[in-house]
C-alpha cells in the first residue's frame, strides 16, 4: 500500500537534503565547517564524564560561597548533579576547594565567568567539568587548575594565564630565579597541573598563555602513576615550557597549536608513552642540550629526568623551531577511543583553534617574530659590511623578542655577561659598543616603530627620499610642538609621514605658529631632525621675528631615518602666541623636521659636531628613541625630567585639555605643595593627564616639608584629570588631597606621608555643602603604605571623610602597614553626612603595625566606615581585611544599612565585623 507523506515531512526532507549537500560542499571547499565540540578522549572512558548535567543550578557570587557549598556537599555526601554558574568576575587569593565531591560542572556563562587570583583545586573527586572560565594570576603555590587523585575530568574552552616577565614587580626579570619571595619563575605556579593517580582526563579547546609553568603532569620523578590524559585543540602561546611536561602513563596530544614556546615543548619523561599527532609547532624550542638526556630543547623530547619518555609521532608540522623535532617514533601507542571524526590535518589546526578555542574564540595572538625586511632592489646601494649574526637575537634562539631586550637590560645593569657573539648581536646600531641606545633601538624595533635591524647601517641615497618610518624620539624636557601641526605654515616644503620635508632649494621654510612656552624669558628650543645628505645643512632660525641663528649648521645624522637633536637659546613669551621659523639657506634644502621642544632655561641636548663620513654612516649624534613605552608624546604634551629647568607646577599651569605631562623616571624633590587649582580643568572627553614616562619609577618626594596640616604634597582641586603611575612620598600632611571632581587616580603609590596617603575632602573651607565636596572620582589599582603622623592618630592609608561628596569609588586598592586605619570614612556632627563611598576588590592588611611588625599606636582598623553622627550606607564588595591591629570592618557606630558583599578576612586583632548591626551582608 502506498503511504502518504505530509507536506511538512516532505519539506523537512528536502531541507535536510539541502543541508547535507551544503556540508558536503563546505567540506570540499576552502571554508572549514564548524568543528564538533563533543567530548572525546580519555574522559569518555571509565563510565564517561557528565559533570552536573541536568542537575541543580547555582550562581556563584563569591569564592567563600562556593567553598561553603562544596564543603556542605562533601559533609552530606551529596552526589546529585550540580551546575555552578559563573556570570561575573570573582577576585580573591584563596582556592576553590573541590575536594572529595563528584558530579559537578563549573560553568562560565555569556563569556563573563572569570576568576582572578583564585584557582580551582580538584582533589580526590570524580566526574568534574570545568568549562568556559577565564582563570588567571594565581599566586604560587596555587595553580589555575590543579587536579590530584581524581578521575573523569573534562577541562574545556577555558582561558588560563599568568604572566611571563617581571611577575613580582621588582623591575628585574630573572627567568632562572626560583626564589618565590623575589623571583619571577615561581611567583605564579602552573596553569594546569595534574598529579598522582589522576586519570581519564580530557583537556580540549583551551587557550594557555603567558606562563613560565604551563602544565605539569606528575609532580616529581617518583610520581609516575598510569595517568591517561588527552590534550586536543588547545593553544599554548608565549610560554616558557611544559606543554605539557608528562611523567609516566599514557597520553594523547592531537590538533594543538604551540607557538612562541621559549624552552622545551612536549616533554615525555619517566617512561611516558605519548601519541603526538596533527599538531603545529611554531617558534618552539631554544636548542639548549639537556645534560641528563642529551636531547636539545625543542617541540618534542625528553628533558630533565634520568629516565626518558617516548613518543609516537604522526603528521606534525614544525615552523621556525629549534631543538628536537622528531618525525620518527620511539614507541607505539594506540588511543583506546574513537577520535578520527574530529581529527584534522595539521595544516588546518592553526586556523581552527584561533577561531574556536578559549572562552569565546577569535583569538588574536601578539606578533613576536621579526618582520622580514624587504629585499633591496638592484639599484639600491648595498651595505658593504654584511652582518654575520642576527642583530637583536642575543640568546641565539633565532627570534628577536622581549627576551632579548631583557637580556640586554641585565647586561647594562651588570648582572650578566655577554660573550663575543652576543655583543655583536647586541650592537644594533653598529657603533662598536653596547649601551642604552642599543636597547632603545631594540625596543623600538619590537614596537614596530622601525622595520629592521641593524638600524641605520645603509648608505643613504643621494637625493633625500622620505621613508615610511616616523621618528619616535625620546623627548628632552619641555613642551612639544609637532612640525606637521595644522597651525603651521610651509613654503617649498611638505608634510610626509608626520614630519616636514623641504624642497631642495634656498628659502624654503616651516613657520610654526601657536608655539607654547612655559615661561616668559629665556628658553631652550630643541629641534628633532634627521639629515641623510652626508653633509651639514645650514638653516636660519627665527623666534618671534628675531633672528636667533642666521646660518645654523645641522650636522649629518648618517641616514634619513636616524634622528638627532639640536638646541638653541631664545626669548619667548609665556603661553601659546609664539612663532618659530626655520628656513633653508642653500639649494641643498634642509633636514627633515619632526618637532620642536621648548623648555624653560636649561640646556637642551646638542649632538656631537664631528662630521660623519660620506662612505659609512656613523651614529655620533645619539638617536633620540624612546624608552620601552608605548606612549608617544604628541603636540602640546609636556615632558619633565628630575632636576630639570621646568617645574611640575609650571607644567600643570600650562597643560591644555587632552594633553599629557610626562614625567621621566627618577626622583622629583619639592618642598612646597603642588596645586592643581579649581578651574584648571580637563574635559569629559579630553582629560588633562599626569603620567610616568617609560619603565623606571617616578617619585615625587616632599620629604623636605615639615609636618603641618597645610603641607600636602599634591592638591587636586580641579575636574577631569588623570594621574597615573607615580609615587608620592614624604609629604608633611596628605600625600594627595583629592578635592576636585570626575578625576581618575590610577596605579599610584602613596608612602611615608605624615597624614593619610590619599584623602578625599574639601580644599576650599568655605564649601559647606555636599554638592561642592569632591565627587565622582575613581581611585584604581593604587597602594598606600607606611604613612605615619607624629601623633599616631591620623595617618590612614586612604581617607574619604569629613567633607566628601557622592559617587567616589576605590577599586583594586591596597592599604598596608599604615599608622592608623586602612580606610577611614569618618564623619563629624559639625559637617554632617558625607556621600556614599564604594570600595570594590580592596585589601586592608597590617594596619596599626609597621613593616617591622611593631604597634604604631594608631587605631589599626582595616575599614572604619563612619561613626554615630551620620547615617551613610557605604558599599563594600569583595573586600579583604587581614592582620590589622584592631577590627577588620567596623561601622564605628554608623547606623546605616552598609552593604558588605563577599567581604572576608582573617588574623585581625579584634572582630572581623564590628558594630555593623544594620549592615546588609551578601
Secondary structure as GFF3:
##gff-version 3
##sequence-region A 1 922
A	DSSP	alpha_helix	7	28	.	.	.	ID=ss1
A	DSSP	three_ten_helix	42	44	.	.	.	ID=ss2
A	DSSP	beta_strand	56	59	.	.	.	ID=ss3
A	DSSP	alpha_helix	63	75	.	.	.	ID=ss4
A	DSSP	beta_strand	82	86	.	.	.	ID=ss5
A	DSSP	beta_strand	89	91	.	.	.	ID=ss6
A	DSSP	beta_strand	96	99	.	.	.	ID=ss7
A	DSSP	beta_strand	102	108	.	.	.	ID=ss8
A	DSSP	beta_strand	114	116	.	.	.	ID=ss9
A	DSSP	beta_strand	120	123	.	.	.	ID=ss10
A	DSSP	beta_strand	126	131	.	.	.	ID=ss11
A	DSSP	beta_strand	134	136	.	.	.	ID=ss12
A	DSSP	beta_strand	145	148	.	.	.	ID=ss13
A	DSSP	beta_strand	151	156	.	.	.	ID=ss14
A	DSSP	beta_strand	159	161	.	.	.	ID=ss15
A	DSSP	beta_strand	192	195	.	.	.	ID=ss16
A	DSSP	beta_strand	199	204	.	.	.	ID=ss17
A	DSSP	beta_strand	207	217	.	.	.	ID=ss18
A	DSSP	beta_strand	228	232	.	.	.	ID=ss19
A	DSSP	beta_strand	235	247	.	.	.	ID=ss20
A	DSSP	beta_strand	250	254	.	.	.	ID=ss21
A	DSSP	beta_strand	257	261	.	.	.	ID=ss22
A	DSSP	beta_strand	266	269	.	.	.	ID=ss23
A	DSSP	beta_strand	273	277	.	.	.	ID=ss24
A	DSSP	beta_strand	280	284	.	.	.	ID=ss25
A	DSSP	beta_strand	300	301	.	.	.	ID=ss26
A	DSSP	beta_strand	310	314	.	.	.	ID=ss27
A	DSSP	beta_strand	317	319	.	.	.	ID=ss28
A	DSSP	alpha_helix	346	356	.	.	.	ID=ss29
A	DSSP	alpha_helix	402	412	.	.	.	ID=ss30
A	DSSP	alpha_helix	420	426	.	.	.	ID=ss31
A	DSSP	alpha_helix	436	446	.	.	.	ID=ss32
A	DSSP	beta_strand	478	482	.	.	.	ID=ss33
A	DSSP	beta_strand	489	491	.	.	.	ID=ss34
A	DSSP	beta_strand	493	496	.	.	.	ID=ss35
A	DSSP	beta_strand	499	502	.	.	.	ID=ss36
A	DSSP	beta_strand	509	517	.	.	.	ID=ss37
A	DSSP	beta_strand	521	530	.	.	.	ID=ss38
A	DSSP	beta_strand	537	543	.	.	.	ID=ss39
A	DSSP	beta_strand	546	554	.	.	.	ID=ss40
A	DSSP	beta_strand	564	572	.	.	.	ID=ss41
A	DSSP	beta_strand	575	584	.	.	.	ID=ss42
A	DSSP	beta_strand	592	600	.	.	.	ID=ss43
A	DSSP	beta_strand	638	640	.	.	.	ID=ss44
A	DSSP	alpha_helix	648	654	.	.	.	ID=ss45
A	DSSP	beta_strand	660	669	.	.	.	ID=ss46
A	DSSP	beta_strand	674	676	.	.	.	ID=ss47
A	DSSP	beta_strand	688	701	.	.	.	ID=ss48
A	DSSP	beta_strand	714	716	.	.	.	ID=ss49
A	DSSP	beta_strand	721	724	.	.	.	ID=ss50
A	DSSP	beta_strand	727	729	.	.	.	ID=ss51
A	DSSP	beta_strand	736	738	.	.	.	ID=ss52
A	DSSP	beta_strand	744	746	.	.	.	ID=ss53
A	DSSP	beta_strand	749	751	.	.	.	ID=ss54
A	DSSP	beta_strand	758	760	.	.	.	ID=ss55
A	DSSP	three_ten_helix	770	772	.	.	.	ID=ss56
A	DSSP	beta_strand	778	780	.	.	.	ID=ss57
A	DSSP	beta_strand	783	785	.	.	.	ID=ss58
A	DSSP	beta_strand	798	800	.	.	.	ID=ss59
A	DSSP	beta_strand	808	811	.	.	.	ID=ss60
A	DSSP	beta_strand	814	816	.	.	.	ID=ss61
A	DSSP	beta_strand	823	824	.	.	.	ID=ss62
A	DSSP	beta_strand	837	840	.	.	.	ID=ss63
A	DSSP	beta_strand	843	845	.	.	.	ID=ss64
A	DSSP	beta_strand	863	864	.	.	.	ID=ss65
A	DSSP	beta_strand	875	877	.	.	.	ID=ss66
A	DSSP	beta_strand	880	882	.	.	.	ID=ss67
A	DSSP	beta_strand	889	890	.	.	.	ID=ss68
A	DSSP	beta_strand	899	901	.	.	.	ID=ss69
A	DSSP	beta_strand	904	906	.	.	.	ID=ss70
A	DSSP	beta_strand	913	914	.	.	.	ID=ss71
A	DSSP	beta_strand	920	921	.	.	.	ID=ss72
###
